[in-house]
Structure formats: C-alpha cells, structure tokens
Amino acid sequence: MQKAHIYEAILLVNRGIDDAVRGLERLKRAKGSGLTAPYIDEKLTLFEMHRALFNGFFCNNIEVTEQQDEMRLAKLHRVHEKRMLDEVQVYRDVQAVEEARRLEGKAPKVRFLTSEEQLAWERQYPRSPVDLGDEGQHRQGGQK
C-alpha cells in the first residue's frame, strides 16, 4: 500500500500554507509594502480557514479508507494469529495477563493449578472413555 505519498502531499500543502502565512506576516511588518494590517489579517484568516476546511475534508475522507484497511488487515491478522497460536503460547499469554493484573492489585481471572491440585481435580472429575481413547492414540504415536 502506498499511503505515504498521500500524506506527504497533504504535508506539502500545509507547509505551503505555512510559507504563505509567514510571507504575509513579513509583509505586514514591512514598511512600504502598501498593504494595510487589516487587509493582511483578513488574508491570513482566509488562508487558515481554507487550510482547516481542506484538512477536515481530507481527514473525513481518509478515515473511511483507513477503517476499511484496518478491518481488512485485522481479518488477515486473525488468520495469522490462529495459525501461529499454540497451546503453550496461549498459556503464556494468559499468565502474562494474570501477572499484569496481580501487579495492578486486581484479583485473578484465571488460576493455574499446582500439580497436587491438578491431581485432586482429575480425581474429582474423571475423564470419559472417549477422552481416554483419544489420549491413548496420542501416546502411541497416533496408532490404534
């Protein structure tokens, strides 16, 4: 995507208006220009008004394009995220969030069980035969 050239063009327009404003202010201070201060002030106001209108129009129009790009790129990012996230990374991410909550003094949303707590939980909620069958396949390298 080549957006930089659009933003650079807007920068050049604004820089040009800055130059014109500086030139008018110099003319206002200059002796013998034949231009009165109220006349120059009116022109300065017009330049700034047109700059504001132009920038506002640009921002309103580019906002739609940026939002469309953001939605398209967010969709692509979700595809990459799904592909790249594995079980271990998910646990690391959750652990990082929980650590941040702890540092902020907030209660945890998720609690990691110790080995003993995990065993007690597994005794309380035994696995179904279907779950055990799937695990047996994984332990034997996928063979039945």
ChimeraX attribute file (.defattr): number of C-alpha atoms within 10 A of each C-alpha:
attribute: neighborCount
match mode: 1-to-1
recipient: residues
	/A:1	4
	/A:2	6
	/A:3	9
	/A:4	9
	/A:5	9
	/A:6	12
	/A:7	13
	/A:8	11
	/A:9	11
	/A:10	15
	/A:11	12
	/A:12	12
	/A:13	15
	/A:14	17
	/A:15	12
	/A:16	12
	/A:17	17
	/A:18	15
	/A:19	12
	/A:20	15
	/A:21	19
	/A:22	13
	/A:23	12
	/A:24	18
	/A:25	15
	/A:26	12
	/A:27	17
	/A:28	19
	/A:29	12
	/A:30	11
	/A:31	9
	/A:32	9
	/A:33	10
	/A:34	9
	/A:35	14
	/A:36	12
	/A:37	14
	/A:38	10
	/A:39	10
	/A:40	16
	/A:41	15
	/A:42	10
	/A:43	15
	/A:44	19
	/A:45	12
	/A:46	12
	/A:47	16
	/A:48	15
	/A:49	12
	/A:50	13
	/A:51	16
	/A:52	13
	/A:53	12
	/A:54	14
	/A:55	15
	/A:56	12
	/A:57	11
	/A:58	14
	/A:59	12
	/A:60	10
	/A:61	11
	/A:62	15
	/A:63	11
	/A:64	11
	/A:65	10
	/A:66	13
	/A:67	11
	/A:68	12
	/A:69	13
	/A:70	12
	/A:71	11
	/A:72	11
	/A:73	12
	/A:74	12
	/A:75	12
	/A:76	11
	/A:77	12
	/A:78	11
	/A:79	11
	/A:80	11
	/A:81	11
	/A:82	9
	/A:83	9
	/A:84	9
	/A:85	11
	/A:86	10
	/A:87	7
	/A:88	9
	/A:89	11
	/A:90	11
	/A:91	12
	/A:92	11
	/A:93	12
	/A:94	16
	/A:95	15
	/A:96	12
	/A:97	15
	/A:98	19
	/A:99	14
	/A:100	13
	/A:101	14
	/A:102	12
	/A:103	10
	/A:104	9
	/A:105	9
	/A:106	11
	/A:107	10
	/A:108	13
	/A:109	9
	/A:110	10
	/A:111	9
	/A:112	12
	/A:113	11
	/A:114	9
	/A:115	9
	/A:116	9
	/A:117	11
	/A:118	12
	/A:119	12
	/A:120	12
	/A:121	12
	/A:122	11
	/A:123	10
	/A:124	9
	/A:125	9
	/A:126	10
	/A:127	11
	/A:128	8
	/A:129	9
	/A:130	9
	/A:131	10
	/A:132	12
	/A:133	12
	/A:134	12
	/A:135	12
	/A:136	14
	/A:137	12
	/A:138	12
	/A:139	9
	/A:140	9
	/A:141	8
	/A:142	10
	/A:143	8
	/A:144	9
